[in-house]
Amino acid sequence: MNIKKKLFKNILIQNILALITAIYIYLVKISSNINHKNISIPMEYWREEKPFILAFWHNQLMTISFAWTNKKKINILASGHSDGRFGAIVGKYFNLNNIPTSNFNKSISLRPIFKILLSNNYIGITPDGPRGPKEKVSSGIIKIAKSANVPIIPIGFASSKNFSLKSWDSFIITLPFSKCNFVWGEPINIPNNLKDNEVEKFQLILQEKINECVKMAKINK
């Protein structure tokens, strides 16, 4: 393990870097023009306190809190590794609660997720995370939605000023004084009698819907 990784795993260093990161994100938020398309879709669920799963690509994690206007926190599934813990510290500054998990298919990891959804709260999942492949929906989110009997709502984001990191997901860093667009998609309901050999069909449907939202956000930027 190199010195950089050792430093990043240090909890004090993580907290200092998280505070700096949160200040930067807050600067982006207050200096940017943030627009929402189809926000009536989640507002209906928020108003009636009905749970749903929010689905977005991993590279759009930095700004996802800008889209969340409900007083209830959104619970984001995150890796239990050091990068996930770092994200959890940053998220606390923005009404986000991270749920550490390393594998969607382990029942021990799914238990708190179902508890949150059954309590009429909200889950956010990056279906291509935590390690990719980039912008490819894994089966986990479909299985969770089926078992919990809650819809998945896709969302896409684009900003006018940004750059991408050289990471597996091309993580997007939005710059201050940007125009930020969020496009919400229609809810996707997963049949509770869905067979295992039909899961891939809904993976592709969700993948297409997220990409459509991202495309629309870019057109409008």
Secondary structure, DSSP 8 states (H G I E B T S, - for coil): --HHHHHHHSHHHHHHHHHHHHHHHHHHHHHSEEEEESTHHHHHHHHHT---EEE--GGGGGGHHHH--SSS-EEEEE-SSHHHHHHHHHHGGGTEEEEE-S-TT-HHHHHHHHHHHHTT-EEEE-TTTTT-STT---SHHHHHHHHHT--EEEEEEEESSEEE-SSTT--EEE-SS-EEEEEE---B---TT--GGGHHHHHHHHHHHHHHHHHHHHHT-
